Amino acid sequence: MKKVFLSLLLTGAVAGFINAQESIGGIPWSVSNKVALESSKVSVLSLPTPDYVKAQKEDEYNETIGKPGKYRVALAVNSDINLAKGSFTYLSDGRRIWRLHVEIPNSQALKLQYGDFYLPAGVTYYVQNENRKQLIGGYSYSSNTYTKSMAHEMIQGSAVNLEMDIEAGVDLSAVQFEINQVYGLYRGAERINHDYGNATTEATYDIDAADSCQINAKCAPAAPWFNYANAVAHIWITDGNSGGFCSGTLINNTAKDCAPLFLTASHCDGNNSYSSSNFSQWEFSFNIWTPLCGGGGNINYTKVAKGADFLARSYMTIPGGSESGPLYGDFLLLKLKSSNSVLSSWGLALAGWNSAPTSTDTAWVSFHHPKGDAMKFTKMRPLNTNGSFNTAEVGTHWAAKQVIGGSEPGSSGSGIWEASTGRLIGDLSGGSGSACTVGRSNLYSKISYTWNNEHDTAYYSNGIVNANNSKLSKFLDPGNTNATSTEFKWLSNPCDVVSIQEVKELENAISLYPNPNSGFVYMKVNLAKVSELKVDVINIVGQHVGSYTLKNVGLNEEFKFDFSSFQSGVYMMSISSENVRITKKFVINK
C-alpha cells in the first residue's frame, strides 16, 4: 500500500485553475498613479543583441538547399528574470507596484519564455511595449494554470515593460515568477509592427509577412470551408536556441473522446525529439485571422495553448547540423496540455481524417500560417498520389496542384482537407517554385503512408523508434476498430457517452474515509488499470477550493488529503480518469 500525503500548500493547486492563459483585462496602476511614480526609478535590464546578420545568412543558405525546418524568426537570450531584478514603488495605502524594463536592441519584437508562473490572489500582471500601444493582460489568480505556465503573444519592438500590481497584505513569497529566456525577433513581426509600432516603424514594414498573393482566410474563396479553420493553429516553436513558426491541426480519433490531438510535420522539430519535455514550451495559437478579407481589423491573439505531450512521429534523418537528408513520412502527433473545456470555449473543432490510399474528392483545401502570418487559404486540384519529398521513393506524399493561394515556410505541418468531407489526408512537407504559382505542387505527407509507418520501424533500429511512437494508427484509432475515416467534430458538441459500466467501475474502485472527518480525508483506490486521476474539490456554494493530479495510480493505493484549513461543512470531490468522472461527498466537522 502506498500512502501519499497531499496538502493544499504543498501541491500549489488552487481554486479556479485553468489549462490555458486567460486575461482579465484592466488598466495598470502605473497609469493612474503617475505622480507617485515620478520619483521612482524603473529597473532596466539590457540584454545582448544576438547575431541577427549571421542568422539571416544561415536562413538564406538553408532555404537555398531546401533544408526542412521551422520558419526561424528569433534567437534566444538567457535572461534569468525574477522579482529581484525589478523595482518596487510603495503607495500610501500599502499597495505595491513592481516594474521592470527589458530590452534587446535592434529587435523587431520580443517573445518571453516563462518558467514557473503563479500569482496569488491580489496580484495582477501586465505586459506593454515601449510606446504603451500594446497592452497584454492583466493576468491574475484566475489566470493560473495547473502546470504553472504562462503564454501570451509577442511584444512589438525591442523593449518591453513588465508590471505587477500587488494589493496590500499580499505575501510576495507566494508569487512564482520566472522568465528564463527572451527571444529577439529579426523577422516575422510585420503585423504587430504595423498594429502597435510608431509611425516611423509602420513605414518600415509591410503589414503581412507572407507573399501578397496569399488569400486571407476570411476572403470569399475560403468561405465554403471556413469551419475547417477552427481546427488550425499557428505554432510557436522553441528549442532553447531559436524560435520559429509552423502550422498544424487539431484532429479527431475513433474513440471520439475529444482528446486534443494535434497533427503537424516532423521536420518542424529539428531536435527530432521523442520526449514530451521537448514540447513543453511550444505554443499553439488559434483563430489567428484578420476579420476583414483585405487584412483590416484587429486580430485576437489571446487563444494560446501552451505545452504538449509527445505521442508519435516520423523519424528525421536530418537532425542537428546535417544539411540534407531524405524525409519519407513527415508527421508529428502531439496531445495539447490544455483541457477540452478551455479549447471548446474558444469555439474550436477537430478535423476528421481519411487513411485510405486514395481520395475520391474533386478539390482539396488548406488553412495555414505562411511565415507566421495571419491565417491564409489554399485550394488545390488535381491530386497526384505518387508524390515524394526529397527521396527516390514515390507514394509517400500527395502532390496537390494549387489553383488559389499557395504555401510558404511557416505553412509546414498544415493539413490538406478533402473539401467536401472535412477530413484530413496529410500534412504539408513543402513545395517548390514561387509561392502562389498556379499549378505548383504542394507536397503533403500521406496519412495513409504514416498510418502504420512500416518504413521507420523497419529501417531505424536505434532503440528510439518503435511500433508505439512511430505510427498514427495507435492514436487515431486507439480501439483498433480498423476504421479508415472519422468525421469533423466541434469540440462544443458532447463527446461519446461513457458507458454505465465504466462509471460503476470507477465508483467501486474509490472510497473516502472517515466521513465525517476533522479535515484529514483518506482516499482508498484499487484500479485494475494504472491510470492518472484528476481530483477537484468543490465547496457547498460551488467554488473550487483545490485541484490535484495523481499519477500512476493502480492496485491497493491510499492517498491522504490535508483539508485542515477548510471550514466545517459539506464538500464534493470530483474524480476523473480519462473520460470517466465521478463525484464523492465528504463532510468536515471540527
WOJO-V123981 format. One record per residue. N is the residue number from 0. RES is the residue in one letter. SS is DSSP state (alpha for helix, beta for strand, coil for the rest). PHI is phi in radians with two decimals (NA if undefined). PSI is psi in whole degrees, -180 to 180 (NA if undefined). Layout:
BEGIN
((N | RES | SS | PHI | PSI) (N | RES | SS | PHI | PSI))
END
This chain:
BEGIN
((0 | M | coil | NA | 134) (1 | K | beta | -1.86 | 127) (2 | K | beta | -1.91 | 130) (3 | V | beta | -2.21 | 126) (4 | F | beta | -1.58 | 121) (5 | L | beta | -2.06 | 110) (6 | S | beta | -1.85 | 151) (7 | L | alpha | -1.07 | -35) (8 | L | alpha | -1.18 | -42) (9 | L | alpha | -1.22 | -38) (10 | T | alpha | -1.33 | -27) (11 | G | coil | 1.24 | 12) (12 | A | coil | -1.49 | 130) (13 | V | coil | -2.34 | 174) (14 | A | coil | -1.07 | 142) (15 | G | coil | 1.34 | 13) (16 | F | coil | -1.09 | 138) (17 | I | beta | -2.09 | -178) (18 | N | coil | -2.07 | 8) (19 | A | coil | -2.70 | 149) (20 | Q | coil | -1.16 | 135) (21 | E | coil | -2.24 | 132) (22 | S | coil | -1.60 | 147) (23 | I | coil | -1.78 | -1) (24 | G | coil | 1.31 | -153) (25 | G | coil | 1.73 | 175) (26 | I | coil | -2.12 | 134) (27 | P | coil | -1.03 | 145) (28 | W | alpha | -1.09 | -26) (29 | S | alpha | -1.06 | -24) (30 | V | alpha | -1.23 | -40) (31 | S | alpha | -1.69 | 2) (32 | N | coil | -2.21 | 39) (33 | K | alpha | -1.09 | -37) (34 | V | alpha | -1.10 | -46) (35 | A | alpha | -1.15 | -26) (36 | L | alpha | -1.59 | -8) (37 | E | coil | -1.02 | -37) (38 | S | coil | -1.60 | 0) (39 | S | coil | -1.67 | 134) (40 | K | coil | -1.65 | 132) (41 | V | coil | -1.52 | 130) (42 | S | beta | -1.15 | 142) (43 | V | beta | -2.12 | 129) (44 | L | beta | -2.04 | 108) (45 | S | beta | -1.76 | 115) (46 | L | beta | -1.66 | 152) (47 | P | coil | -1.18 | 145) (48 | T | coil | -1.38 | 124) (49 | P | coil | -1.13 | 170) (50 | D | coil | -1.44 | 84) (51 | Y | alpha | -1.18 | -34) (52 | V | alpha | -1.10 | -45) (53 | K | alpha | -1.09 | -42) (54 | A | alpha | -1.08 | -42) (55 | Q | alpha | -1.13 | -38) (56 | K | alpha | -1.16 | -40) (57 | E | alpha | -1.10 | -41) (58 | D | alpha | -1.07 | -45) (59 | E | alpha | -1.06 | -42) (60 | Y | alpha | -1.17 | -46) (61 | N | alpha | -1.09 | -37) (62 | E | alpha | -1.21 | -33) (63 | T | alpha | -1.14 | -42) (64 | I | alpha | -1.52 | -3) (65 | G | coil | 1.27 | 32) (66 | K | coil | -1.24 | 122) (67 | P | coil | -1.19 | 155) (68 | G | coil | 2.84 | 174) (69 | K | coil | -1.09 | 160) (70 | Y | beta | -1.42 | 96) (71 | R | beta | -1.24 | 134) (72 | V | beta | -2.34 | -10) (73 | A | beta | -2.56 | 156) (74 | L | beta | -2.12 | 146) (75 | A | beta | -1.57 | 144) (76 | V | beta | -2.23 | 125) (77 | N | beta | -1.15 | 137) (78 | S | beta | -2.20 | -37) (79 | D | beta | 0.90 | 51) (80 | I | beta | -1.55 | 132) (81 | N | coil | -2.58 | -175) (82 | L | alpha | -1.06 | -30) (83 | A | alpha | -1.16 | -20) (84 | K | alpha | -1.40 | -17) (85 | G | coil | -1.73 | -174) (86 | S | beta | -2.17 | 147) (87 | F | beta | -1.85 | 141) (88 | T | beta | -2.02 | 131) (89 | Y | beta | -1.83 | 119) (90 | L | coil | -1.49 | 161) (91 | S | coil | -1.13 | -24) (92 | D | coil | -1.62 | 10) (93 | G | coil | 1.68 | -10) (94 | R | coil | -1.27 | 157) (95 | R | beta | -2.26 | 146) (96 | I | beta | -2.11 | 120) (97 | W | beta | -1.79 | 134) (98 | R | beta | -2.43 | 150) (99 | L | beta | -2.66 | 134) (100 | H | beta | -1.85 | 121) (101 | V | beta | -2.07 | 137) (102 | E | beta | -2.48 | 146) (103 | I | beta | -2.20 | 100) (104 | P | coil | -0.94 | 147) (105 | N | coil | 1.20 | 23) (106 | S | coil | -1.73 | 145) (107 | Q | coil | -1.32 | -32) (108 | A | beta | -2.82 | 167) (109 | L | beta | -2.19 | 144) (110 | K | beta | -2.20 | 122) (111 | L | beta | -1.57 | 133) (112 | Q | beta | -1.93 | 106) (113 | Y | beta | -1.51 | 148) (114 | G | beta | -1.61 | -131) (115 | D | beta | -1.13 | 139) (116 | F | beta | -2.48 | 117) (117 | Y | beta | -2.63 | 129) (118 | L | coil | -2.02 | 123) (119 | P | coil | -1.27 | 167) (120 | A | coil | -1.02 | 138) (121 | G | coil | 1.70 | 4) (122 | V | beta | -2.13 | 135) (123 | T | beta | -2.27 | 136) (124 | Y | beta | -2.04 | 134) (125 | Y | beta | -2.25 | 151) (126 | V | beta | -2.28 | 132) (127 | Q | beta | -2.38 | 151) (128 | N | beta | -1.38 | 179) (129 | E | coil | -1.15 | -38) (130 | N | coil | -1.53 | 3) (131 | R | coil | 1.21 | 9) (132 | K | coil | -1.28 | -30) (133 | Q | coil | -1.79 | 117) (134 | L | beta | -2.09 | 121) (135 | I | beta | -1.98 | 129) (136 | G | beta | 1.93 | -164) (137 | G | beta | -1.35 | 158) (138 | Y | beta | -1.97 | 139) (139 | S | coil | -2.39 | -169) (140 | Y | alpha | -0.88 | -40) (141 | S | alpha | -1.28 | -10) (142 | S | alpha | -1.59 | -6) (143 | N | coil | -1.09 | 147) (144 | T | beta | -1.96 | 158) (145 | Y | coil | -1.19 | -19) (146 | T | coil | -1.59 | 2) (147 | K | coil | 0.96 | 47) (148 | S | coil | -1.96 | 166) (149 | M | coil | -2.49 | 136) (150 | A | coil | -2.58 | 132) (151 | H | coil | -2.64 | 174) (152 | E | coil | -1.16 | 165) (153 | M | coil | -1.20 | 162) (154 | I | beta | -1.90 | 130) (155 | Q | beta | -1.13 | 140) (156 | G | coil | 1.55 | -175) (157 | S | coil | -1.67 | 4) (158 | A | beta | -2.48 | 154) (159 | V | beta | -2.42 | 141) (160 | N | beta | -1.86 | 121) (161 | L | beta | -1.82 | 138) (162 | E | beta | -2.47 | 136) (163 | M | beta | -2.19 | 119) (164 | D | beta | -1.73 | 124) (165 | I | beta | -2.16 | 120) (166 | E | coil | -1.17 | 157) (167 | A | coil | -1.05 | 139) (168 | G | coil | 1.56 | -8) (169 | V | coil | -1.26 | 133) (170 | D | coil | -1.40 | 113) (171 | L | alpha | -1.12 | -24) (172 | S | alpha | -1.17 | -16) (173 | A | alpha | -1.43 | -13) (174 | V | coil | -1.38 | 129) (175 | Q | beta | -1.99 | 117) (176 | F | beta | -2.58 | 111) (177 | E | beta | -2.41 | 133) (178 | I | beta | -2.09 | 105) (179 | N | beta | -1.39 | -34) (180 | Q | beta | -2.49 | 150) (181 | V | beta | -2.10 | 128) (182 | Y | beta | -1.69 | 125) (183 | G | beta | -1.65 | 126) (184 | L | beta | -1.57 | 132) (185 | Y | coil | -1.88 | -5) (186 | R | coil | -2.84 | 173) (187 | G | coil | 1.45 | 11) (188 | A | coil | -2.02 | 23) (189 | E | alpha | -1.06 | -43) (190 | R | alpha | -1.12 | -49) (191 | I | alpha | -1.28 | -26) (192 | N | alpha | -1.14 | -36) (193 | H | alpha | -1.21 | -43) (194 | D | alpha | -1.30 | -35) (195 | Y | alpha | -2.17 | -4) (196 | G | coil | -1.38 | 172) (197 | N | coil | -1.28 | 169) (198 | A | alpha | -1.01 | -40) (199 | T | alpha | -1.18 | -33) (200 | T | alpha | -1.24 | -39) (201 | E | alpha | -1.05 | -35) (202 | A | coil | -1.28 | -17) (203 | T | coil | -1.40 | -31) (204 | Y | coil | -2.10 | 150) (205 | D | coil | -1.27 | 161) (206 | I | coil | -1.15 | -43) (207 | D | coil | -1.84 | 141) (208 | A | coil | -1.36 | -32) (209 | A | coil | -1.27 | 162) (210 | D | coil | -1.03 | 144) (211 | S | coil | -1.12 | -15) (212 | C | coil | -1.34 | -13) (213 | Q | coil | -1.19 | 150) (214 | I | beta | -1.80 | 120) (215 | N | beta | -1.08 | 146) (216 | A | coil | -1.09 | -21) (217 | K | coil | -1.59 | 7) (218 | C | coil | -1.46 | 160) (219 | A | alpha | -0.97 | -41) (220 | P | alpha | -1.03 | -25) (221 | A | alpha | -1.58 | -12) (222 | A | alpha | -0.94 | -43) (223 | P | alpha | -1.10 | -19) (224 | W | alpha | -2.11 | 16) (225 | F | alpha | -1.12 | -26) (226 | N | alpha | -0.96 | -35) (227 | Y | alpha | -1.08 | -29) (228 | A | alpha | -1.09 | -20) (229 | N | alpha | -1.33 | -2) (230 | A | alpha | -1.83 | -1) (231 | V | beta | -1.75 | 139) (232 | A | beta | -2.23 | 148) (233 | H | beta | -1.53 | 127) (234 | I | beta | -1.88 | 129) (235 | W | beta | -1.70 | 120) (236 | I | beta | -2.01 | 128) (237 | T | beta | -2.18 | 149) (238 | D | coil | -2.29 | 14) (239 | G | coil | 1.60 | -18) (240 | N | coil | -2.08 | -35) (241 | S | beta | -2.55 | 164) (242 | G | beta | -2.25 | 151) (243 | G | beta | -2.88 | -171) (244 | F | beta | -2.15 | 149) (245 | C | beta | -2.56 | -177) (246 | S | beta | -2.20 | 164) (247 | G | beta | -3.00 | -179) (248 | T | beta | -2.49 | 134) (249 | L | beta | -1.18 | 139) (250 | I | beta | -2.39 | 142) (251 | N | coil | -1.39 | 168) (252 | N | coil | -2.34 | 172) (253 | T | coil | -1.27 | -18) (254 | A | coil | -1.25 | -21) (255 | K | coil | 0.90 | 42) (256 | D | coil | -1.73 | 12) (257 | C | coil | 1.14 | 20) (258 | A | coil | -1.03 | 131) (259 | P | coil | -1.38 | 66) (260 | L | beta | -1.31 | 145) (261 | F | beta | -2.39 | 125) (262 | L | beta | -1.88 | 129) (263 | T | beta | -2.51 | -165) (264 | A | coil | -1.69 | 141) (265 | S | alpha | -1.05 | -36) (266 | H | alpha | -1.23 | -11) (267 | C | alpha | -1.18 | -25) (268 | D | coil | -1.81 | 97) (269 | G | coil | -1.16 | -14) (270 | N | coil | -1.34 | -14) (271 | N | coil | 0.91 | 44) (272 | S | coil | -1.53 | 146) (273 | Y | coil | -2.01 | 20) (274 | S | coil | -2.03 | 136) (275 | S | alpha | -1.09 | -30) (276 | S | alpha | -1.07 | -27) (277 | N | alpha | -1.14 | -25) (278 | F | alpha | -1.88 | 10) (279 | S | coil | -1.21 | -24) (280 | Q | coil | -1.81 | 1) (281 | W | coil | -1.18 | 147) (282 | E | beta | -2.18 | 137) (283 | F | beta | -2.09 | 109) (284 | S | beta | -1.83 | 126) (285 | F | beta | -1.86 | 158) (286 | N | coil | 1.04 | 36) (287 | I | coil | -1.53 | 84) (288 | W | coil | -2.44 | 157) (289 | T | coil | -1.39 | 135) (290 | P | coil | -1.10 | -26) (291 | L | coil | -1.97 | 145) (292 | C | coil | -1.00 | -40) (293 | G | coil | -1.28 | -1) (294 | G | coil | 1.80 | -4) (295 | G | coil | -1.39 | 170) (296 | G | coil | 1.63 | 161) (297 | N | coil | -1.53 | 134) (298 | I | coil | -1.52 | 138) (299 | N | coil | -1.54 | 110) (300 | Y | coil | -1.72 | 12) (301 | T | coil | -1.55 | -10) (302 | K | coil | -1.57 | 75) (303 | V | beta | -2.01 | 120) (304 | A | beta | -1.80 | 129) (305 | K | beta | -1.90 | 131) (306 | G | coil | 1.55 | 147) (307 | A | beta | -2.65 | 157) (308 | D | beta | -1.74 | 142) (309 | F | beta | -1.33 | 138) (310 | L | beta | -2.06 | -57) (311 | A | beta | -2.79 | 161) (312 | R | beta | -2.86 | 165) (313 | S | coil | -1.41 | 142) (314 | Y | coil | -1.35 | 130) (315 | M | coil | -1.61 | 134) (316 | T | coil | -1.68 | 13) (317 | I | coil | -2.24 | 47) (318 | P | coil | -1.31 | 166) (319 | G | coil | 1.07 | -133) (320 | G | coil | -1.59 | -4) (321 | S | coil | -1.12 | 147) (322 | E | coil | -1.60 | -27) (323 | S | coil | -2.69 | 165) (324 | G | coil | 2.99 | 161) (325 | P | coil | -1.33 | 146) (326 | L | coil | -2.08 | 117) (327 | Y | coil | -1.56 | -92) (328 | G | coil | -1.31 | 159) (329 | D | coil | -2.57 | 70) (330 | F | coil | -2.29 | 152) (331 | L | beta | -2.39 | 121) (332 | L | beta | -1.96 | 124) (333 | L | beta | -2.13 | 168) (334 | K | beta | -2.19 | 117) (335 | L | beta | -1.10 | 145) (336 | K | coil | -1.32 | -20) (337 | S | coil | -1.19 | 146) (338 | S | coil | -1.34 | 158) (339 | N | alpha | -1.08 | -34) (340 | S | alpha | -1.12 | -39) (341 | V | alpha | -1.22 | -48) (342 | L | alpha | -1.09 | -40) (343 | S | alpha | -1.20 | -31) (344 | S | alpha | -1.17 | -19) (345 | W | coil | -1.52 | -1) (346 | G | coil | 1.31 | 32) (347 | L | coil | -1.55 | 170) (348 | A | beta | -2.43 | 165) (349 | L | beta | -1.96 | 129) (350 | A | beta | -1.21 | 145) (351 | G | beta | -1.34 | 178) (352 | W | beta | -2.63 | 160) (353 | N | beta | -2.33 | 117) (354 | S | coil | -1.72 | 10) (355 | A | coil | -1.22 | 152) (356 | P | coil | -1.30 | -7) (357 | T | coil | -2.29 | 156) (358 | S | coil | -2.21 | 124) (359 | T | coil | -1.64 | 5) (360 | D | coil | -1.18 | 170) (361 | T | coil | -1.89 | -8) (362 | A | coil | -2.68 | 154) (363 | W | beta | -2.38 | 146) (364 | V | beta | -2.33 | 163) (365 | S | beta | -2.58 | 144) (366 | F | beta | -2.05 | 135) (367 | H | beta | -2.80 | 175) (368 | H | coil | -2.18 | 77) (369 | P | alpha | -1.08 | 130) (370 | K | alpha | 0.96 | 28) (371 | G | alpha | 1.30 | 12) (372 | D | coil | -1.35 | 175) (373 | A | coil | -0.97 | 153) (374 | M | coil | -1.00 | 137) (375 | K | beta | -2.11 | 170) (376 | F | beta | -2.23 | 140) (377 | T | beta | -2.34 | 137) (378 | K | beta | -2.04 | 140) (379 | M | beta | -2.37 | 146) (380 | R | beta | -3.03 | 147) (381 | P | beta | -1.40 | -176) (382 | L | beta | -2.10 | 122) (383 | N | beta | -1.70 | 128) (384 | T | beta | -1.44 | -9) (385 | N | beta | -1.90 | 34) (386 | G | beta | -1.35 | 161) (387 | S | coil | -2.60 | 161) (388 | F | coil | -2.19 | 109) (389 | N | coil | 0.78 | 35) (390 | T | coil | -2.38 | 166) (391 | A | coil | -1.51 | -12) (392 | E | coil | -1.41 | 123) (393 | V | coil | -1.60 | 158) (394 | G | coil | 1.56 | 4) (395 | T | coil | -1.43 | -24) (396 | H | beta | -2.31 | 155) (397 | W | beta | -1.48 | 137) (398 | A | beta | -1.90 | 104) (399 | A | beta | -1.88 | 122) (400 | K | beta | -1.48 | 124) (401 | Q | beta | -1.39 | 141) (402 | V | beta | -2.04 | -24) (403 | I | beta | -2.42 | 132) (404 | G | coil | 1.31 | -161) (405 | G | coil | -3.04 | -164) (406 | S | coil | -2.41 | 156) (407 | E | coil | -2.55 | 172) (408 | P | coil | -0.92 | 139) (409 | G | coil | 1.76 | -25) (410 | S | coil | -1.34 | -18) (411 | S | coil | -0.87 | 138) (412 | G | coil | 1.61 | -15) (413 | S | coil | -1.18 | 152) (414 | G | beta | -1.53 | 155) (415 | I | beta | -1.85 | 123) (416 | W | beta | -1.82 | 140) (417 | E | beta | -1.18 | 122) (418 | A | coil | -1.03 | -38) (419 | S | coil | -1.57 | -12) (420 | T | coil | -2.01 | -20) (421 | G | coil | 1.29 | 24) (422 | R | beta | -1.91 | 137) (423 | L | beta | -1.40 | 146) (424 | I | beta | -2.15 | -2) (425 | G | beta | 3.12 | 177) (426 | D | beta | -2.29 | 151) (427 | L | beta | -1.30 | 127) (428 | S | beta | -1.65 | -41) (429 | G | beta | 2.86 | -166) (430 | G | beta | -2.82 | 180) (431 | S | coil | -2.30 | 155) (432 | G | coil | 1.52 | -173) (433 | S | coil | -1.14 | 151) (434 | A | coil | -0.94 | -48) (435 | C | coil | -2.03 | 19) (436 | T | coil | -1.06 | 126) (437 | V | coil | -1.10 | 131) (438 | G | coil | 1.63 | -9) (439 | R | coil | -1.14 | 139) (440 | S | beta | -1.60 | 129) (441 | N | beta | -1.73 | 135) (442 | L | beta | -1.83 | 118) (443 | Y | beta | -1.99 | 125) (444 | S | beta | -1.07 | 126) (445 | K | beta | -1.29 | 132) (446 | I | alpha | -1.09 | -36) (447 | S | alpha | -1.11 | -32) (448 | Y | alpha | -1.36 | -41) (449 | T | alpha | -1.59 | 3) (450 | W | coil | -0.98 | -49) (451 | N | coil | -1.97 | -17) (452 | N | coil | 0.86 | 52) (453 | E | alpha | -1.03 | -29) (454 | H | alpha | -1.01 | -50) (455 | D | alpha | -1.17 | -44) (456 | T | alpha | -1.19 | -25) (457 | A | alpha | -1.45 | -35) (458 | Y | alpha | -1.77 | -21) (459 | Y | coil | -2.04 | 83) (460 | S | coil | -1.66 | 61) (461 | N | coil | -1.82 | 11) (462 | G | coil | 1.44 | -4) (463 | I | coil | -1.83 | -52) (464 | V | coil | -1.35 | 132) (465 | N | coil | -2.59 | 177) (466 | A | coil | -1.16 | -19) (467 | N | coil | -1.51 | -26) (468 | N | coil | -2.05 | 17) (469 | S | coil | -2.23 | 6) (470 | K | coil | -2.42 | 152) (471 | L | coil | -1.34 | -32) (472 | S | alpha | -1.03 | -35) (473 | K | alpha | -1.05 | -32) (474 | F | alpha | -1.86 | -30) (475 | L | alpha | -1.45 | -22) (476 | D | coil | -2.30 | 67) (477 | P | coil | -1.12 | -22) (478 | G | coil | -1.62 | 7) (479 | N | coil | 0.91 | 48) (480 | T | coil | -1.39 | -12) (481 | N | coil | 1.15 | 20) (482 | A | coil | -1.15 | 147) (483 | T | coil | -1.86 | 2) (484 | S | beta | -2.82 | 161) (485 | T | beta | -2.57 | 172) (486 | E | coil | -1.78 | 157) (487 | F | coil | -1.05 | 139) (488 | K | beta | -2.52 | 131) (489 | W | beta | -1.32 | 135) (490 | L | coil | -1.17 | -21) (491 | S | coil | -1.28 | -18) (492 | N | coil | -1.31 | 148) (493 | P | coil | -1.08 | 144) (494 | C | coil | -1.33 | 172) (495 | D | coil | -0.97 | 141) (496 | V | coil | -1.19 | 133) (497 | V | coil | -1.28 | 141) (498 | S | coil | -1.19 | 151) (499 | I | alpha | -1.05 | -35) (500 | Q | alpha | -1.10 | -41) (501 | E | alpha | -1.10 | -41) (502 | V | alpha | -1.13 | -45) (503 | K | alpha | -1.08 | -39) (504 | E | alpha | -1.08 | -43) (505 | L | alpha | -1.24 | -39) (506 | E | alpha | -1.01 | -46) (507 | N | alpha | -1.28 | -20) (508 | A | alpha | -1.53 | -8) (509 | I | beta | -2.29 | 134) (510 | S | beta | -2.44 | 151) (511 | L | beta | -2.00 | 139) (512 | Y | beta | -2.73 | 161) (513 | P | coil | -1.23 | 163) (514 | N | coil | -2.60 | 106) (515 | P | coil | -1.23 | 171) (516 | N | beta | -2.54 | 173) (517 | S | coil | -1.67 | 7) (518 | G | coil | 2.19 | -3) (519 | F | beta | -2.02 | 120) (520 | V | beta | -2.05 | 132) (521 | Y | beta | -1.81 | 136) (522 | M | beta | -1.97 | 118) (523 | K | beta | -1.67 | 128) (524 | V | beta | -2.26 | 137) (525 | N | coil | -2.49 | 85) (526 | L | coil | -1.75 | 133) (527 | A | coil | -1.20 | -32) (528 | K | coil | -1.99 | 127) (529 | V | coil | -1.04 | 128) (530 | S | beta | -2.47 | 167) (531 | E | beta | -1.79 | 129) (532 | L | beta | -1.90 | 135) (533 | K | beta | -1.88 | 130) (534 | V | beta | -2.13 | 127) (535 | D | beta | -2.12 | 137) (536 | V | beta | -1.95 | 129) (537 | I | beta | -2.18 | 136) (538 | N | beta | -1.51 | -177) (539 | I | coil | -1.16 | -22) (540 | V | coil | -1.69 | 8) (541 | G | coil | 1.57 | 10) (542 | Q | coil | -1.52 | 138) (543 | H | beta | -1.26 | 128) (544 | V | beta | -2.12 | 1) (545 | G | beta | -3.03 | 147) (546 | S | beta | -2.45 | 139) (547 | Y | beta | -2.46 | 155) (548 | T | beta | -2.19 | 123) (549 | L | beta | -1.88 | 116) (550 | K | beta | -1.72 | 149) (551 | N | beta | 0.94 | 50) (552 | V | beta | -1.56 | 131) (553 | G | coil | -2.39 | -131) (554 | L | coil | -1.36 | 140) (555 | N | coil | 0.86 | 61) (556 | E | beta | -2.12 | 157) (557 | E | beta | -2.45 | 138) (558 | F | beta | -2.23 | 140) (559 | K | beta | -1.95 | 126) (560 | F | beta | -1.88 | 133) (561 | D | beta | -1.73 | 103) (562 | F | coil | -1.95 | 27) (563 | S | coil | -1.13 | -20) (564 | S | coil | -1.47 | -7) (565 | F | coil | -1.39 | 152) (566 | Q | coil | -1.31 | 159) (567 | S | coil | -1.08 | 144) (568 | G | beta | 2.68 | -174) (569 | V | beta | -1.67 | 135) (570 | Y | beta | -2.30 | 153) (571 | M | beta | -2.01 | 137) (572 | M | beta | -1.96 | 113) (573 | S | beta | -1.62 | 123) (574 | I | beta | -2.15 | 126) (575 | S | beta | -2.22 | 144) (576 | S | beta | -2.34 | 115) (577 | E | coil | 0.95 | -118) (578 | N | coil | -1.86 | 20) (579 | V | beta | -1.90 | 133) (580 | R | beta | -2.32 | 135) (581 | I | beta | -2.24 | 167) (582 | T | beta | -2.30 | 133) (583 | K | beta | -2.10 | 140) (584 | K | beta | -1.75 | 141) (585 | F | beta | -2.46 | 158) (586 | V | beta | -2.16 | 130) (587 | I | beta | -1.74 | 125) (588 | N | coil | -2.34 | 97) (589 | K | coil | -1.55 | NA))
END
